[in-house]
Amino acid sequence: MTAPQRMPALARTTVQVPVRGGAAHWSYGTAIVGRPGTTEVLFTLPSAASRTPWARLDLASGELGSGTGMPGPLRCVHFPEAGEDPRWWVLGLHGVGRVDPEDPSAVHDVVRTGVGRYPNRLFSLGATHLAVGTDLSSNVVLLSKASAAPVGRLRLPKGSTSLTQAEELMRVFAPREGKVYDVDPVRLKVARRHTIPCGKGERLVGETLFYLAGEITPIRVLAPGEAPQPGVPVVLGHGAGTTVGSTVVPRELVSVNVHTLQLTGIGPHGSLPVPANAVEVLGVDREERVVVSTRDGFILVDPRSGAVLAQHVEPGGLVGAGMAHGSNTVVLATATSKPLGALALVSW
């Protein structure tokens, strides 16, 4: 029998980042991305500019480095595999660019045209292509890894996370659609499709994909006095009763073996209930416990027992959260941080 884990104590500190202009702020969906193999996170600074300043924060040393030229608020970073061009691919709200890890002070070779409106997903499709996705389209834009130029499109609704599979296929996960696509990266064709439980907020850890499974729920325009559903964003205005898209209301934390696509189980019952305001899986800590962000904080979960070991609530709610891979610190950003540009660091 596995001994129960102790409840870790949480300690909150703040880090002040440089902010230019009194009107600057973080926007909802602010990405805080951990750099693999380091204790560093990347994020854009509060700004109203289309060429957005950004920063790197080392959670171990506290060292803060700044950068320039991000094409809008950061949405995603792709770190190349060994043997590829080592420059990072960074995706902002208005385009994609490159960062030299030997001199990460600026974003170069920015491409803004042809990547789609409001892109928020970036993943590899083999040795020669990247895919850029947006919630406004079922197609992903294909970028050449050699030139960064858009070279085509491929229908992969809500595709977001990829890895190399057997037969040299790329396996692309799209929990938001409840689908997995096996893609031939040479012919750029979908070879096979698989079904998994619908969900959101996925995080790939080794050979396991963690995500929040739940129901796809239409977002309705509420009538005056109508009570909203738990976990469903509120939309007010004219046209009460109509729908304006859909969202996933999370019910449980699940894990999937990326090769067999079998649910590998969380806790003694194969899954773990999560609050309706859960947003995404941030990663795992040094003891391989799972961190799940919520709209106002996060929970720390023991995947063996299913127990919630710790919970943090940040006053005012969050616009972004992230962590370095395998660290015991979560970085939180709020829209109304005081002083402006103050990040909260919660460690255990």
Residue frames relative to the residue before (quaternion, step in Angstrom):
aa qw qx qy qz dx dy dz
M 1.0000 0.0000 0.0000 0.0000 0.00 0.00 0.00
T 0.4233 -0.7075 0.5099 0.2456 3.56 -0.95 0.91
A 0.4301 -0.7028 0.5031 0.2608 3.56 -0.80 1.03
P 0.5143 -0.6414 0.4567 0.3399 3.61 -0.98 0.76
Q 0.4345 -0.6952 0.5090 0.2624 3.55 -1.05 0.78
R 0.5259 -0.6287 0.4707 0.3264 3.54 -1.14 0.67
M 0.5032 -0.6305 0.5016 0.3125 3.54 -1.24 0.49
P 0.3026 -0.7796 0.5137 0.1916 3.62 -0.43 1.12
A 0.4190 -0.6758 0.5463 0.2632 3.54 -1.18 0.64
L 0.2974 -0.7605 0.5555 0.1564 3.58 -0.96 0.89
A 0.0952 -0.7770 0.6208 0.0411 3.55 -1.08 0.82
R 0.1735 -0.8070 0.5606 0.0658 3.59 -0.73 1.09
T 0.0176 0.7602 -0.6491 0.0230 3.53 -1.03 0.94
T 0.3119 -0.7371 0.5593 0.2158 3.58 -1.26 0.15
V 0.1652 -0.7413 0.6427 0.1007 3.52 -1.29 0.59
Q 0.2720 -0.7658 0.5625 0.1522 3.56 -0.78 1.02
V 0.1374 -0.7829 0.6030 0.0674 3.57 -0.81 1.00
P 0.5749 -0.6156 0.4011 0.3601 3.64 -1.08 0.60
V 0.0744 -0.7877 0.6115 -0.0048 3.55 -0.96 0.97
R 0.1687 -0.7731 0.6051 0.0877 3.56 -1.01 0.90
G 0.8168 0.2241 -0.1809 0.4999 3.56 -0.78 1.02
G 0.4691 -0.7089 0.4601 0.2562 3.55 -0.91 0.91
A 0.6691 0.5045 -0.3065 0.4515 3.61 1.19 -0.44
A 0.4857 0.6854 -0.4294 0.3317 3.58 1.26 -0.12
H 0.1031 0.7837 -0.6075 0.0779 3.56 -1.12 0.68
W 0.4934 -0.5911 0.5271 0.3594 3.54 -1.31 0.23
S 0.3028 -0.7512 0.5587 0.1785 3.56 -1.06 0.76
Y 0.6332 -0.5264 0.3947 0.4076 3.55 -1.23 0.43
G 0.7427 0.3388 -0.2817 0.5042 3.58 -0.88 0.95
T 0.3065 0.7614 -0.5107 0.2560 3.57 1.27 0.25
A 0.2606 -0.7809 0.5507 0.1381 3.58 -0.72 1.07
I 0.0678 -0.7352 0.6737 0.0318 3.54 -1.10 0.88
V 0.0631 -0.8628 0.4987 -0.0533 3.54 -0.10 1.37
G 0.3437 -0.7361 0.5496 0.1948 3.58 -0.86 0.98
R 0.3454 -0.7229 0.5631 0.2027 3.55 -1.04 0.86
P 0.4699 -0.7144 0.4337 0.2841 3.63 -0.54 1.13
G 0.8269 0.2448 -0.1902 0.4692 3.54 -1.08 0.81
T 0.7134 0.3663 -0.2359 0.5489 3.58 1.30 0.14
T 0.4539 -0.6347 0.5333 0.3266 3.54 -1.36 -0.06
E 0.4785 0.6953 -0.3929 0.3651 3.55 1.25 0.52
V 0.1197 -0.7558 0.6369 0.0938 3.56 -1.21 0.65
L 0.2667 -0.7429 0.5970 0.1438 3.55 -1.22 0.66
F 0.1405 0.7782 -0.6033 0.1035 3.58 -1.07 0.72
T 0.4525 -0.6475 0.5257 0.3157 3.57 -1.22 0.40
L 0.4678 -0.6767 0.5023 0.2664 3.53 -1.20 0.66
P 0.6312 -0.5170 0.3914 0.4255 3.61 -1.14 0.43
S 0.2360 0.7675 -0.5538 0.2201 3.56 -0.65 1.10
A 0.3067 -0.7301 0.5786 0.1953 3.54 -1.24 0.52
A 0.5380 0.6528 -0.3813 0.3728 3.61 1.30 0.10
S 0.5161 -0.6321 0.4783 0.3244 3.58 -1.21 0.53
R 0.6699 0.3311 -0.2635 0.6100 3.59 1.29 -0.36
T 0.1063 -0.8812 0.4606 -0.0077 3.50 0.18 1.41
P 0.4104 -0.6800 0.5393 0.2798 3.62 -0.94 0.79
W 0.0807 -0.7977 0.5973 0.0200 3.56 -1.12 0.65
A 0.2218 -0.7901 0.5646 0.0886 3.55 -1.27 0.26
R 0.2413 -0.7089 0.6402 0.1712 3.49 -1.45 0.31
L 0.0837 -0.7988 0.5957 0.0117 3.56 -0.80 1.04
D 0.2444 -0.7480 0.6019 0.1360 3.56 -0.80 1.07
L 0.3353 -0.7900 0.4805 0.1806 3.57 -0.44 1.21
A 0.6336 0.5252 -0.3367 0.4575 3.61 1.21 -0.36
S 0.7929 0.3066 -0.1537 0.5037 3.58 0.82 -0.97
G 0.4218 -0.7016 0.4681 0.3328 3.58 1.18 -0.52
E 0.4346 0.7088 -0.4571 0.3159 3.60 1.28 0.02
L 0.1384 -0.7892 0.5972 0.0366 3.55 -0.92 1.01
G 0.0582 -0.7940 0.6051 0.0043 3.56 -0.74 1.10
S 0.2679 -0.7858 0.5399 0.1387 3.59 -0.97 0.80
G 0.1153 -0.7811 0.6110 0.0568 3.53 -1.27 0.50
T 0.2886 -0.7541 0.5671 0.1625 3.56 -1.27 0.27
G 0.7838 0.4463 -0.2475 0.3539 3.52 -1.40 0.09
M 0.3620 0.7095 -0.5328 0.2857 3.63 1.12 0.36
P 0.4011 -0.7365 0.4845 0.2488 3.64 -0.83 0.92
G 0.8088 -0.1329 0.0380 0.5716 3.55 0.48 1.24
P 0.7376 -0.3985 0.2896 0.4619 3.59 -1.29 0.10
L 0.5267 -0.6647 0.4372 0.2991 3.57 -0.93 0.95
R 0.1332 -0.7975 0.5858 0.0555 3.54 -0.98 0.91
C 0.8065 -0.0862 0.1088 0.5747 3.60 0.98 -0.76
V 0.1317 -0.7574 0.6321 0.0971 3.57 -1.27 0.51
H 0.1419 -0.7572 0.6305 0.0946 3.57 -1.04 0.83
F 0.1750 -0.7769 0.6004 0.0735 3.55 -0.68 1.17
P 0.4340 -0.7449 0.4347 0.2604 3.64 -0.48 1.15
E 0.5452 -0.5968 0.4855 0.3328 3.52 -1.31 0.48
A 0.6607 -0.4798 0.3896 0.4261 3.56 -1.31 0.28
G 0.7642 0.3340 -0.2679 0.4823 3.58 -0.94 0.91
E 0.6407 0.4875 -0.3305 0.4926 3.58 1.25 -0.23
D 0.6865 -0.3943 0.3835 0.4755 3.55 -1.34 0.08
P 0.3852 -0.7839 0.4346 0.2194 3.63 -0.51 1.13
R 0.4912 0.6664 -0.4479 0.3376 3.61 1.18 -0.20
W 0.4554 -0.6790 0.5084 0.2702 3.55 -1.03 0.86
W 0.2984 -0.6803 0.6315 0.2221 3.51 -1.33 0.47
V 0.0596 -0.7987 0.5986 0.0136 3.59 -0.74 1.04
L 0.1849 -0.7789 0.5942 0.0774 3.54 -0.97 0.95
G 0.0914 -0.7765 0.6229 0.0265 3.53 -0.80 1.11
L 0.7206 -0.4498 0.3067 0.4294 3.53 -1.28 0.14
H 0.7868 0.3084 -0.1509 0.5129 3.61 1.16 -0.53
G 0.8329 -0.0509 0.0212 0.5507 3.63 1.12 0.32
V 0.4142 -0.6781 0.5530 0.2508 3.52 -1.41 -0.07
G 0.0070 0.8100 -0.5857 0.0283 3.59 -1.07 0.70
R 0.4544 -0.6738 0.5222 0.2585 3.56 -1.39 -0.02
V 0.1168 -0.7656 0.6294 0.0633 3.54 -1.20 0.67
D 0.3339 -0.7285 0.5675 0.1892 3.55 -0.89 1.00
P 0.3734 -0.7578 0.4772 0.2419 3.66 -0.48 1.08
E 0.6128 0.5444 -0.3580 0.4472 3.60 1.21 -0.34
D 0.7774 0.0918 -0.0584 0.6195 3.58 1.26 -0.41
P 0.0565 0.8635 -0.4982 0.0554 3.59 0.58 1.16
S 0.3291 0.7665 -0.4892 0.2548 3.55 0.74 1.05
A 0.8003 0.1317 -0.0642 0.5815 3.60 1.22 -0.25
V 0.3934 -0.6674 0.5780 0.2562 3.53 -1.32 0.47
H 0.1253 -0.8053 0.5789 0.0272 3.56 -0.81 1.07
D 0.8297 0.2696 -0.1689 0.4588 3.54 -1.42 0.12
V 0.1675 0.8218 -0.5237 0.1497 3.57 0.94 0.92
V 0.1180 -0.7595 0.6375 0.0520 3.57 -1.02 0.92
R 0.1051 -0.8194 0.5631 0.0215 3.57 -0.62 1.14
T 0.6953 0.4757 -0.2698 0.4664 3.58 1.09 -0.71
G 0.8316 0.2749 -0.1905 0.4434 3.56 -1.00 0.86
V 0.6013 0.5805 -0.3744 0.4016 3.62 1.22 0.00
G 0.6026 -0.5766 0.3566 0.4210 3.60 1.25 0.06
R 0.5368 -0.6196 0.4719 0.3244 3.53 -1.29 0.40
Y 0.8664 -0.0074 -0.0360 0.4980 3.53 -0.97 0.99
P 0.0728 0.8203 -0.5629 0.0709 3.62 0.67 1.02
N 0.0382 -0.8231 0.5665 0.0061 3.59 -1.07 0.70
R 0.7235 0.3472 -0.2437 0.5446 3.61 1.25 0.17
L 0.0147 0.7859 -0.6152 0.0610 3.57 -1.01 0.88
F 0.2037 0.7816 -0.5656 0.1662 3.60 -0.66 1.08
S 0.5763 -0.6183 0.4275 0.3207 3.54 -1.28 0.51
L 0.0881 -0.7470 0.6544 0.0777 3.54 -1.26 0.62
G 0.8167 -0.2154 0.0878 0.5280 3.55 0.58 1.18
A 0.7772 -0.3983 0.2543 0.4155 3.52 -1.36 -0.18
T 0.7972 0.3497 -0.1585 0.4660 3.60 1.07 -0.58
H 0.7884 0.3025 -0.1557 0.5124 3.62 1.16 -0.28
L 0.1862 -0.7003 0.6744 0.1416 3.48 -1.40 0.52
A 0.2592 -0.7436 0.5922 0.1710 3.55 -1.25 0.47
V 0.1344 -0.7633 0.6291 0.0602 3.56 -1.04 0.90
G 0.0745 -0.8268 0.5575 0.0052 3.56 -0.71 1.08
T 0.1108 -0.7579 0.6395 0.0653 3.52 -1.30 0.51
D 0.5483 -0.6226 0.4466 0.3351 3.57 -1.14 0.60
L 0.6086 0.5734 -0.3499 0.4223 3.61 1.23 -0.21
S 0.7836 0.2358 -0.1285 0.5603 3.61 1.24 -0.15
S 0.4401 -0.6754 0.5297 0.2638 3.56 -1.22 0.61
N 0.6343 0.5053 -0.3254 0.4862 3.58 1.30 -0.20
V 0.2615 -0.7003 0.6261 0.2219 3.54 -1.25 0.45
V 0.4207 -0.6622 0.5587 0.2692 3.55 -1.21 0.62
L 0.2806 -0.7572 0.5694 0.1539 3.57 -0.88 0.96
L 0.1283 -0.7823 0.6077 0.0472 3.55 -0.84 1.05
S 0.4464 -0.6507 0.5428 0.2876 3.54 -1.12 0.70
K 0.4129 -0.7057 0.5148 0.2579 3.60 -0.84 0.93
A 0.6225 0.5498 -0.3439 0.4380 3.58 1.18 -0.44
S 0.8331 0.2082 -0.0734 0.5071 3.59 0.84 -0.96
A 0.3782 -0.7251 0.4681 0.3348 3.59 1.29 -0.41
A 0.4910 0.6677 -0.4351 0.3518 3.61 1.23 0.08
P 0.5062 -0.6189 0.4961 0.3384 3.61 -1.09 0.64
V 0.0704 -0.8336 0.5478 -0.0048 3.61 -0.77 1.02
G 0.8169 -0.1062 0.0664 0.5630 3.61 1.18 0.09
R 0.3438 -0.7083 0.5753 0.2217 3.51 -1.38 -0.18
L 0.0773 -0.7722 0.6294 0.0406 3.55 -1.25 0.50
R 0.4134 -0.7162 0.5044 0.2487 3.57 -0.91 0.92
L 0.2158 0.7336 -0.6089 0.2109 3.56 -0.46 1.32
P 0.1675 -0.8385 0.5057 0.1147 3.62 0.41 1.16
K 0.8671 -0.0203 -0.0559 0.4946 3.55 -0.81 1.19
G 0.2806 0.7563 -0.5380 0.2447 3.62 1.16 0.49
S 0.0022 -0.8570 0.5118 -0.0610 3.58 -0.80 0.98
T 0.7995 0.1655 -0.0617 0.5740 3.62 1.06 -0.65
S 0.0370 -0.8301 0.5560 -0.0181 3.59 -0.81 0.96
L 0.0287 0.7586 -0.6508 -0.0097 3.52 -1.36 0.36
T 0.5588 -0.6003 0.4507 0.3526 3.55 -1.25 0.44
Q 0.1734 -0.7896 0.5863 0.0527 3.55 -0.86 1.06
A 0.7099 -0.4074 0.3333 0.4680 3.58 -1.30 0.01
E 0.7893 0.2852 -0.2467 0.4846 3.56 -1.30 0.47
E 0.5255 -0.6682 0.3823 0.3624 3.58 1.26 0.50
L 0.4012 0.6728 -0.5068 0.3600 3.55 1.09 0.74
M 0.3607 -0.6783 0.5871 0.2551 3.54 -1.29 0.41
R 0.2261 -0.7632 0.5920 0.1263 3.57 -0.81 1.02
V 0.0983 -0.8042 0.5862 -0.0047 3.55 -0.64 1.20
F 0.2302 -0.7869 0.5630 0.1042 3.55 -0.74 1.10
A 0.0062 -0.7747 0.6316 -0.0284 3.54 -1.06 0.90
P 0.1087 -0.8369 0.5329 0.0626 3.62 0.43 1.15
R 0.5896 0.5954 -0.3725 0.3990 3.58 1.06 -0.68
E 0.7191 0.3637 -0.2220 0.5489 3.58 1.23 -0.54
G 0.4229 -0.6923 0.4741 0.3422 3.60 1.25 -0.25
K 0.5959 0.5764 -0.3363 0.4468 3.58 1.18 0.61
V 0.1247 -0.7158 0.6769 0.1180 3.49 -1.43 0.39
Y 0.1525 -0.7961 0.5829 0.0566 3.59 -0.85 0.99
D 0.1948 -0.7300 0.6416 0.1323 3.56 -1.01 0.88
V 0.1105 -0.8400 0.5309 -0.0177 3.55 -0.40 1.31
D 0.3449 -0.6842 0.6033 0.2211 3.54 -1.05 0.86
P 0.2786 -0.8175 0.4762 0.1649 3.63 -0.30 1.19
V 0.6108 0.5304 -0.3588 0.4658 3.59 1.25 -0.17
R 0.7474 0.3570 -0.1981 0.5241 3.58 0.84 -1.01
L 0.2684 -0.7837 0.5057 0.2408 3.58 1.30 -0.40
K 0.4756 0.6129 -0.4595 0.4325 3.49 0.85 1.17
V 0.4439 -0.6452 0.5437 0.3019 3.56 -1.19 0.57
A 0.2563 -0.8006 0.5283 0.1193 3.58 -0.56 1.20
R 0.8013 -0.0141 0.0414 0.5966 3.60 1.01 -0.81
R 0.1863 -0.7479 0.6256 0.1205 3.52 -1.32 0.49
H 0.0956 -0.7800 0.6176 0.0313 3.55 -1.09 0.82
T 0.3502 -0.7294 0.5526 0.2000 3.55 -1.28 0.43
I 0.0020 -0.7550 0.6556 -0.0090 3.54 -1.07 0.87
P 0.6545 -0.4883 0.3619 0.4498 3.63 -1.18 0.24
C 0.5220 -0.6324 0.4721 0.3237 3.58 -1.06 0.76
G 0.2100 0.7828 -0.5680 0.1433 3.56 -1.08 0.66
K 0.2794 -0.7368 0.5897 0.1768 3.54 -1.31 -0.29
G 0.7805 0.4051 -0.2383 0.4122 3.54 -1.39 -0.07
E 0.2274 0.8276 -0.4901 0.1522 3.58 1.05 0.75
R 0.0522 -0.7622 0.6445 0.0317 3.53 -1.31 0.54
L 0.2800 -0.7623 0.5658 0.1426 3.56 -0.78 1.11
V 0.0219 0.7787 -0.6239 0.0626 3.57 -0.77 1.11
G 0.8120 -0.1122 0.0324 0.5718 3.57 -0.23 1.27
E 0.7717 -0.2826 0.2436 0.5150 3.59 -0.64 -1.14
T 0.6257 0.5112 -0.3331 0.4861 3.57 1.23 0.42
L 0.1858 -0.7458 0.6298 0.1118 3.53 -1.05 0.87
F 0.1520 -0.7688 0.6176 0.0659 3.57 -0.66 1.15
Y 0.1947 0.7748 -0.5951 0.0871 3.57 -1.05 0.68
L 0.5226 -0.6273 0.4919 0.3024 3.55 -1.38 0.20
A 0.1921 -0.8004 0.5607 0.0901 3.58 -0.36 1.23
G 0.2012 0.7785 -0.5741 0.1546 3.56 -1.10 0.72
E 0.6221 -0.5429 0.4140 0.3831 3.52 -1.31 -0.29
I 0.4194 -0.6500 0.5672 0.2826 3.54 -1.16 0.69
T 0.0516 -0.8282 0.5558 -0.0500 3.56 -0.55 1.23
P 0.4455 -0.6875 0.4944 0.2906 3.62 -0.79 0.94
I 0.3360 -0.6988 0.5930 0.2169 3.55 -1.15 0.73
R 0.1414 -0.8221 0.5503 0.0363 3.57 -0.51 1.20
V 0.4490 -0.6184 0.5629 0.3147 3.51 -1.28 0.50
L 0.3271 -0.7925 0.4866 0.1679 3.57 -0.53 1.19
A 0.4197 -0.6584 0.5662 0.2643 3.50 -1.21 0.69
P 0.6432 -0.5137 0.3732 0.4279 3.63 -1.13 0.44
G 0.8183 0.2237 -0.1870 0.4954 3.57 -0.84 1.01
E 0.5343 0.6312 -0.4124 0.3821 3.61 1.24 -0.15
A 0.3978 -0.7265 0.5138 0.2235 3.57 -0.92 0.95
P 0.4119 -0.7145 0.5026 0.2593 3.63 -0.88 0.86
Q 0.5198 -0.6056 0.4962 0.3418 3.56 -1.28 0.39
P 0.5610 -0.6013 0.4351 0.3666 3.62 -1.04 0.66
G 0.8322 0.2140 -0.1702 0.4824 3.57 -0.90 0.98
V 0.6438 0.4988 -0.3316 0.4762 3.62 1.24 -0.12
P 0.4868 -0.6748 0.4585 0.3123 3.63 -0.74 0.96
V 0.4138 -0.7065 0.5258 0.2305 3.54 -1.09 0.78
V 0.0560 -0.7655 0.6406 0.0199 3.57 -0.98 0.92
L 0.0846 -0.7977 0.5970 0.0116 3.56 -0.72 1.10
G 0.4818 0.6699 -0.4822 0.2943 3.56 -1.21 0.40
H 0.7343 -0.3930 0.3000 0.4651 3.54 -1.27 -0.33
G 0.7305 0.4267 -0.3101 0.4339 3.56 -1.23 0.45
A 0.1061 0.8288 -0.5408 0.0971 3.59 1.01 0.77
G 0.7676 0.3366 -0.2744 0.4713 3.56 -0.99 0.93
T 0.6106 0.5319 -0.3638 0.4604 3.60 1.19 -0.32
T 0.3996 -0.7059 0.5290 0.2491 3.58 -1.26 0.29
V 0.1465 -0.7763 0.6101 0.0612 3.56 -1.17 0.72
G 0.7979 -0.1855 0.0841 0.5673 3.56 0.68 1.10
S 0.3663 -0.7150 0.5502 0.2278 3.55 -1.25 -0.34
T 0.1607 -0.7595 0.6200 0.1139 3.54 -1.32 0.27
V 0.4178 -0.6561 0.5498 0.3044 3.56 -1.31 0.14
V 0.2028 -0.7414 0.6279 0.1220 3.56 -0.80 1.03
P 0.2966 -0.8029 0.4847 0.1799 3.62 -0.28 1.20
R 0.1818 -0.7894 0.5801 0.0857 3.54 -1.11 0.77
E 0.8229 -0.0120 0.0568 0.5652 3.58 1.01 -0.76
L 0.4315 -0.6483 0.5658 0.2708 3.51 -1.32 0.47
V 0.0124 -0.7985 0.6012 -0.0287 3.58 -0.79 1.05
S 0.1765 -0.7523 0.6182 0.1438 3.54 -1.32 0.24
V 0.1681 -0.7955 0.5812 0.0345 3.53 -1.01 0.94
N 0.4097 -0.6636 0.5651 0.2692 3.57 -0.99 0.85
V 0.4208 -0.7590 0.4332 0.2434 3.59 -0.55 1.14
H 0.6869 0.4735 -0.2897 0.4692 3.62 1.16 -0.40
T 0.7682 0.3385 -0.1888 0.5096 3.59 0.88 -0.94
L 0.2972 -0.7738 0.4857 0.2775 3.57 1.29 -0.52
Q 0.4360 0.6678 -0.4762 0.3703 3.58 1.17 0.56
L 0.4884 -0.6230 0.5160 0.3273 3.55 -1.12 0.68
T 0.2645 -0.8036 0.5165 0.1322 3.57 -0.64 1.10
G 0.5433 -0.6833 0.3666 0.3219 3.57 1.25 -0.06
I 0.0927 -0.7349 0.6701 0.0480 3.50 -1.17 0.81
G 0.8373 0.0761 -0.0624 0.5378 3.60 -0.63 1.04
P 0.7450 -0.4486 0.2682 0.4146 3.59 -1.27 0.02
H 0.7410 0.4053 -0.2274 0.4847 3.61 1.15 -0.44
G 0.6262 -0.5979 0.3241 0.3812 3.59 1.23 0.34
S 0.7807 0.0684 -0.0719 0.6170 3.57 1.26 -0.06
L 0.2764 -0.7471 0.5795 0.1719 3.54 -1.33 0.12
P 0.4173 -0.6923 0.5177 0.2802 3.61 -0.72 0.95
V 0.1098 -0.7763 0.6185 0.0520 3.55 -1.09 0.80
P 0.5915 -0.5716 0.4135 0.3904 3.60 -1.15 0.45
A 0.6135 -0.5844 0.3924 0.3580 3.56 -1.17 0.62
N 0.6856 0.4626 -0.2975 0.4769 3.62 1.16 -0.39
A 0.3465 0.7234 -0.5172 0.2986 3.63 1.20 0.39
V 0.2773 -0.7980 0.5232 0.1120 3.58 -0.98 0.90
E 0.7856 -0.2199 0.1947 0.5446 3.60 0.66 -1.06
V 0.4893 -0.5936 0.5363 0.3474 3.52 -1.37 0.23
L 0.2912 -0.7837 0.5257 0.1570 3.58 -0.67 1.09
G 0.7011 -0.3987 0.2857 0.5176 3.60 1.09 -0.63
V 0.4827 -0.6171 0.5104 0.3544 3.55 -1.25 -0.50
D 0.4281 -0.7021 0.5044 0.2632 3.57 -1.14 0.61
R 0.7762 -0.3595 0.2334 0.4624 3.59 -1.27 -0.16
E 0.7145 0.4094 -0.2457 0.5115 3.59 1.15 -0.57
E 0.5070 -0.6842 0.3809 0.3601 3.58 1.34 0.37
R 0.3820 0.6717 -0.5238 0.3583 3.54 1.05 0.81
V 0.4453 -0.7267 0.4726 0.2244 3.57 -1.02 0.86
V 0.2028 -0.7674 0.6004 0.0975 3.56 -0.99 0.96
V 0.0657 -0.7943 0.6038 -0.0151 3.58 -0.75 1.12
S 0.2936 -0.7604 0.5509 0.1792 3.58 -0.73 1.03
T 0.1866 -0.7314 0.6430 0.1292 3.51 -1.32 0.51
R 0.6902 -0.4789 0.3187 0.4390 3.58 -1.20 0.08
D 0.7938 0.2376 -0.1483 0.5399 3.58 1.18 -0.33
G 0.8199 0.0175 -0.0248 0.5717 3.62 1.16 0.41
F 0.4038 -0.6879 0.5212 0.3033 3.57 -0.95 -0.88
I 0.2425 -0.7189 0.6228 0.1910 3.53 -1.39 0.20
L 0.2735 -0.7320 0.6047 0.1541 3.55 -1.23 0.65
V 0.1177 -0.8413 0.5272 -0.0216 3.55 -0.57 1.27
D 0.3272 -0.6945 0.6052 0.2105 3.55 -1.10 0.81
P 0.3145 -0.7939 0.4796 0.2019 3.66 -0.34 1.14
R 0.6186 0.5571 -0.3556 0.4248 3.61 1.18 -0.33
S 0.7814 0.2936 -0.1580 0.5275 3.57 0.89 -0.92
G 0.4200 -0.6987 0.4726 0.3347 3.56 1.18 -0.55
A 0.4772 0.6910 -0.4318 0.3293 3.58 1.27 0.05
V 0.3686 -0.6666 0.5968 0.2521 3.54 -1.18 0.66
L 0.2407 -0.8296 0.4953 0.0925 3.56 -0.37 1.29
A 0.7953 -0.0319 0.0432 0.6038 3.58 1.12 -0.58
Q 0.0719 -0.7763 0.6253 0.0354 3.53 -1.27 0.52
H 0.0910 -0.7863 0.6102 0.0324 3.54 -1.03 0.87
V 0.1166 -0.7665 0.6294 0.0527 3.56 -1.04 0.86
E 0.2131 -0.7796 0.5828 0.0843 3.56 -0.80 1.11
P 0.4314 -0.7103 0.4823 0.2771 3.63 -0.57 1.06
G 0.7819 0.3206 -0.2467 0.4744 3.56 -0.93 0.90
G 0.4709 -0.6975 0.4351 0.3199 3.60 1.23 -0.19
L 0.4457 -0.7113 0.5001 0.2127 3.54 -1.34 0.34
V 0.2218 -0.7196 0.6308 0.1873 3.51 -1.36 0.37
G 0.8074 -0.0013 -0.0008 0.5899 3.59 1.24 -0.20
A 0.0004 -0.7799 0.6258 -0.0121 3.56 -1.24 0.59
G 0.1237 0.7909 -0.5932 0.0861 3.56 -1.15 0.58
M 0.1342 -0.7771 0.6078 0.0931 3.54 -1.33 0.07
A 0.5084 -0.5942 0.5135 0.3533 3.54 -1.26 0.40
H 0.6063 -0.5912 0.3912 0.3603 3.56 -1.08 0.73
G 0.8599 0.0861 -0.0798 0.4968 3.57 -0.80 1.05
S 0.5100 0.6317 -0.4356 0.3887 3.59 1.16 0.47
N 0.3928 -0.6930 0.5455 0.2606 3.56 -1.31 0.16
T 0.5954 0.5190 -0.3756 0.4848 3.56 1.04 0.86
V 0.1627 -0.7544 0.6298 0.0883 3.56 -1.02 0.90
V 0.2449 -0.7548 0.5968 0.1187 3.56 -1.02 0.92
L 0.0871 -0.8178 0.5688 -0.0138 3.56 -0.75 1.13
A 0.1201 -0.7713 0.6222 0.0595 3.57 -1.06 0.85
T 0.1189 -0.7841 0.6063 0.0582 3.55 -1.02 0.85
A 0.5621 -0.6215 0.4286 0.3377 3.56 -1.14 0.62
T 0.7750 0.3039 -0.1492 0.5337 3.56 1.11 -0.65
S 0.1386 0.8262 -0.5343 0.1130 3.57 1.04 0.78
K 0.0821 -0.7784 0.6220 0.0244 3.56 -1.04 0.86
P 0.4341 -0.3031 -0.8200 0.2174 1.50 -1.21 2.20
L 0.6941 -0.4797 0.3363 0.4184 3.55 -1.27 0.43
G 0.8065 0.2449 -0.1958 0.5013 3.57 -0.84 0.99
A 0.4741 0.6535 -0.4565 0.3738 3.59 1.18 0.46
L 0.2120 -0.7593 0.6063 0.1043 3.56 -0.80 1.08
A 0.2996 -0.7247 0.5883 0.1973 3.56 -1.10 0.71
L 0.1191 -0.7651 0.6305 0.0545 3.58 -0.95 0.94
V 0.0678 -0.7924 0.6062 0.0018 3.57 -0.69 1.12
S 0.0388 -0.8246 0.5624 -0.0475 3.58 -0.57 1.21
W 0.0834 -0.7796 0.6177 0.0604 3.55 -1.32 0.38
